[in-house]
Amino acid sequence: MGRHQNVLAILPGTQTDPHEIIVIEGHMDSRCDVSCDVDCPAEGVEDNASGTALVMELARVMSQFTFNHTLVFMVTTGEEQGLVGAEAFAQFCTEEGITVKAVFNNDVIGGILCGKTASQPGCMSENAVDSTQVRLFSAGSFNSPHKSLARYTKLQYKEELLASEPVPMTITLMSPEDRTGRGGDHIPFREAGYTAIRLTSANEHGDASNGPDYHDRQHTSEDILGVDTDGDLMIDSFFVDFNYLSRNTAINATAAAMAAISPITPSITVTKFGIGKAIVEIDDPSGYGLYRVGKRLNSHDFDTLYTTSKLVDTFATGFGVPIWSAATVDEYGIESLFTPDYLATTTSIKEEVPQAIELLQNRPNPFDEATWIHFLVHQIPDYTSAVIVIRDGQGRLLKELPVQLKVGLNEVLYTHGYGASGMMTYSLVLDGQLIATKSMVFAN
């Protein structure tokens, strides 16, 4: 038992310069109550035979086609014992100088029933059913390549797949990297500097706490395909919904395929211009000639997508402080992955000296279980302590989040959890002095 192996299928790409790989993964190991119990019956159908089945099906279907970049279909081992299979492959890629363009991790991807103890952020009522939503978890907020890949995945679904789908899916871009207190195989890739996201069912049957009052299926011997309800020795009530799993498989396929044939990403600069306008300059050495410019304000998703053939173009900023990114578009209408985020504040025609620190609107807002609080530091003042203070609508203290100031955009993740809704405030306080306060909305 001292040696374990991942299982990989490699579909070589035709492009050698640059040579990049795209990984579609799920983990094949499972467990019961105790993580290292080798004797218990651990089928782990929802966690995570569902992800393994998805990867195997995509290897079968996508191997009939040719892509620019290499596709790696991988099922890892040792996820339940500490993400060791994914960490091993991420380390291999680093040691061998393999460029990883994108990682799509699928973990708990086929169940539709909510357990009593589902990990937050997730379903809120036991036995609730959700077969039309999938959650995309990714690290970071501003300038996060992981959030950018999540946006790209949702965009490709909306523009390439949605019109032909008999059952529309809602793709929810989650604020945190994973469920509260949990983790998955996308994390070792992110830690190695590779872009990675996690796709997970909207509903999850348990939080794997495995205490004496734990009765959900996840991480127990009850995580099985289904049950025989009428005694005819045939399973007739399934815990994994095959149609739902099929739709999630198609979402993976579309995003991975588009990334595997996508053109080269440009670079951009953004400058403020007048009142409510910004100039976006695109550097495109490859000369594609067509571009998409994305703008977002108070969410992880694009608020507006513009299409332009100009290398220098002017766009309306709207209210607030927008974040910009851009992609090239090739002759077949395929977008590249988007550039890193670019933030440019716009105030007035006359350049003004900004205040030392600007507290910005949280993203997303309204939010569900977690949100990112941002502030701009133009000049670091003399200070001993800085803290973000969260209060409810009645002014009661909910949380204090210590922060370390740095020049540029600062951000901190506030995880509120479920069970409350309404207006809250967040304030930046330096050495006991209130700098600024803004409101935010918590909405389940």
N, C-alpha and C positions, 0 to 999 in steps of 0.2 A: 504493500500500500504506500510505499515511499515515492512512487513516481506516477504522475498523472499527465494526461495529454489533452490539449485542445484538438478539435477536429476542424479542418479548414478545406474549403474548395476555392481554387484560384481561377478566375476568368481573366487572362492577360489582356491588357489594353493594347491598342495599336500605336499609341503615342509614346515615344520614348523621351521626348524633350519638351516640356518637363515630364518626368515619369512620376505619377502620383497614384496612390491607392485610395479606394473608398471601402470602408469596412461596414458590413451589415452583420450584427452579432446578437446572440442571445446566449444564456448559459444553460447547460444541460444537467448540471448537478442539482440535487434537491436535498431536503432534509426533513426530519421530524422534529419533535420537541427539543432534542439536544443536538447541537450542531455536528458532533462527531460520533453519533450513534450509527454504527455501520450495519446493524442488524434489523432496524425497524423498516417496515414497508413504506418507502418514500417515493411514491410515484410523482408527486410534484407536478400535477398536470397544469394547473394555473400558474404556479411558480416553480419551474418555468418551462415546462414542455410546450406551452403555447408559444414562447419565443423561439424555441428550437424548431418547432414545426414551421413557423414563419420563415426562418432562415433557410431551411431545407427547401421549402416551396419556391422561394425566390431564386435559389441556386438552380433548381430544375428549370424554371421558366426563363430566367434572364440569360442562362447559358446558351440559349438559341440565338442570341443577338451579339453584336460586336460594339464595343464602346472604346472611346479614346483612352480612358483611364482604367487601370486594373481594378476589378471588383474582388474583394475578399469576403467570402461567406464563412463566418466562423461561429462555432458554438464552443464556449469556454467551459472549463471545469474549475472547481474550487471557488466559485463566486460566493457560496454560502459560508465558506471558511475564511473569507477576507479578500475577495476579488483577485485571487492569485493568478488565475488563467489569463485574465485581461491584462494584469500587470506584467506578466511574462511576455505577452505579445507586444505590448507597448514598449517594453525594454528592448525586445528584439528589433523593432523598427528603429529605435534610436541608435542601437549599436551598429546596425547595418546601413544606416543612412537612408532609410526608406521614408519618403515624404507621404504623410497621411493627410489627405485632403479633407476627409469627413468621416465621422463614425456615427452610425445609427445603432444604438443599443436598445433592444426590445426585451423588456422584463415585466412579467405580469401583464400580458397584452391581449388576453382573450376572454377574461371573465366579465360578467355584466352585473353580478349581484354584490351588494354592499354588505360587508360584515359588521358585526357590532362594534369592533375595535379597529376599523380601518384607519391607517396612518393619515395624519393631516399633511398637506392639504388633500382632501379627497371627499368621498361621499359622507353624508351627514346623518343618514337614518338607516337603520338595519333593514335589510331585505329590499332596499330601493334598487331599481333596475335602470341602467343607463347603457344602451347599446348604440348610441349615436355620437359619442364624444370620446376623444382620446387626448391624453395630457402629454405635453412636451416639456420635460424638465431640462434645464441647462444652467450653467454657472454664469454669474455676473449679470450686469445690466448695461451700463454705458460702455461702448467700445468692446463688447464681449463677442468674440467670433462664434461662441456657442449659441448665444441668443440670436445672432445673425443667421446661423444655420437653421435654427428653429423657425425663424421668420421665412426663410427660403423654402423650407419644407411645406409650410402652410401656403405660401404663394403658389408653389407648383401644384399643390392639390387643387387650389381654387381655380387656377387658369388652365390646367392640363387635364384634370380628371373629373372635377365636380359636375360638369354638364352632362357627363355620361353615366353618372352614378344614380341608380334607382333610389338609394337611401343616402341622403346627404349626411356628411359627418361634420361635427364641430371639432375643430382643432384648437385646443386651449394652450396658450403659451404661459407656462407657470413661472412665477418669480424665483423660487429657490432652485438649487441644483438637483434636489431630490426631496422625497417626502421627509417630514420632520424626524430627525434621528436615524434616517435610513441611508442607504447608498447602493450603487450599482456599478456595472462594468464600464460605464462611460467615464467614471472618475479617474481611473489610472491613466487613461488617454489624455484627459484634460491636464492632469498633473505632469504628464510628459510633454506638454506643449502642443497637443493635437486638438483639433476642433471636434467636439463630441456632444451628443444630446441623448436623452433617454425618452423612449416612447412607452407609455404605461396606460393601462385601462383607466377609464374614468372611475370605476368602482373596483375596490380591492377587498377580498374577503379576509380581513384581519390585519393586525399589525405585528404579528410574529412575537408577541410578548410572552406567550406560552406559560402564563401564570396559572394558578389553581382555578381561577374563574374564566379562563380563556376557552372559548367554545367555537371559535372560527376555524376555517380549514387551513389557512396559510401556515406552513411549517408544522403540519401534523400529518398523520397517516390518512386523514380524511381528504387531503388534496388529491382527489381522484377525478376521473373523467365525468362520472355522473352516477346515478342510482337507478335501480330497477324498482319502479313504484307499483307495478301490477303483478309481480311474481312470476313473470314468464321467462325469467333468466336473461332478459335483454334490457340493456340500459335504455331508458326512455326519457329520463330527465337529466339534462347535461348541465354541468357547471361552467363549461366553456362554450360560448356561443360561436358556432363555426362561421356564420355570416358576418358577425362582428369581427372575428379574427381575419376573415378574408378582406374586409374593408381596410383594416389596419395594415395588412400585408400590401395592399395596393398603394397606400399612402407611402410606405417605405420604398416600394418599387419606383414610384414616380419621382420622388425626390432624389433617390440614389442614381437613377438613370439620367436625369437632367444634369446632376452634378458631374456625372461621368462623361458627358459629352459637351459640357459647358465651355465657353470661351474663357480667355484670360481676364481676370479682374483688373480694372483700372485703379487709379488713385485719384483723390479729389482734394481740393481746398475750398473752403467756404468763407466768404467775407460778408459783413453786413453792409447794407446799402439802403440809405434813406429810412423811411418809416415802413416797417412791415415787409421788407424785401431782403432777399439774400442772393448773392452771386455765387453760383456753383461752377467751379472750373474743373474740368475732367482731363486727366492726363492719360491718353490712350496710345501708347507706342505702336500697338498692333493695328490701329486704324480701322476699327470695326464700323464706325460711322453712325451707330445708333446706341442710345443709352437710356437706362431707366434710373430715375432719381427718386429715392424714397425719403419721405419726411414723417417723423413721428413726434408727438408731443407728450401725451400723458399715458401712453400704453407701451407694451413691448412690441406691438404690431405696427405696421405702417398706417398712418392716418391717410396719407395721400401718396400715390405713385404717379410720377410724371414720366412721359416718354419724349425724348428730344434727340435731335440730330446735331445739336450744337455742342461744341466743346466748352463754351462759356455761355451760360444762360442764367436768367433772373427768375426767381420764384417767390411767391408770396409766403411769408412765414406764418401768418395767422397770429393768434394770441399765444403768449407764453414763449418759451425758449425751445425752438425745434432742434431735433437731432437729425443729421443728414447722412445718407450713404448712397452709393450708386453702383450700377452694374453695366457691363457692356452687353450688347445684344448682337448675335451673329446673323448671318444671312438666312438662317432657318427660324429666327425668332426666339432663340434660346438664350436665356440670361446667364451670365456668369454668377458666381457667388458675389455677394455685395462687399463693398469696401468696408474698412473699419469706420466706426461712427465719427462724425465731425460735428463739433458744437461751435456755433458762432452766435453770440448775443447780438440783437438788433435793437437799438434804442431810438435814435433820431438822425436827421441828416447831419447835424453837427456832432462830431465825435465828442463823447463825454468821458470823463475820468470815472470809471466804475468805483463803487464802494468796495472796500477791502474784501468783504464776504457777501455773497448773494445766496440766500436760501431759495431754492427752486421748488417747483411742484413735484410731489412724489410721483413715481411711475411704478405700476399702473395706478390710476385713480379714476373711478372707484376701484377698490381692490377686494380680493376675497380673503386669503389666508396670510398673505405676505405682500410687502411692497418695498420698493427701493426709495430711500430718501436721499436727495441730492443737494449739494451746495457747491458754489463756485468760490474758490479762494484766489483772488488776484494778488494779494500780498499778505503774508503770514504775520499777524500781529504778535506782540509779546503776550504770552499767556501761559498759564500753568495747567489748566484742565479745560477740555471742551466736551460737551455732552449734548446729545439730542434727547429732548424730553418729550414724552408722549403722554397726552392727557385725553380723557373722554369728554363727552359733551358737557358734563357737569364740572369739569375742571379737575377731576380726581386723577392723581398720578397713576399711570399704567406701567411705564417703563422708562428707564434712563439708559441710554446707549452711549458709552464713552467713545470718542473719535479722536484720531490724530490728524491734525490739519496738514495738507500738502497743497502746493500751488497747482491750480487747475481744478478739474471736477473731482469732488469727493462724493462717495456714496456709502450708504450703510443699509443693510437689509433689516427691516422690522417685521418680525413674525408675530402676528396677533393671535392666530388660531380661530377656531369657529365658536359659535355660541353667542355672538353679539353683533349688532349692526348699528349704523348711525354715524354721526359726525364725530371726528376726533381732531385734535390739533397736534402739531409737532413744532418744537421750538429748538433753535440753536442757542446754547448758553455757553459763554466763555467766562470762566472764573466767577460764576454767579451772576453775570450780567447778561440780560436777554438781548440777543442780536436781532432775531426775527422770528415770526410765528406764521405758520400757514395752516390751512384746514385740509383735511382729507376725509374720504368717505369709505367706511367699511360696509360691504354689501355681500351677504352670502349668495 
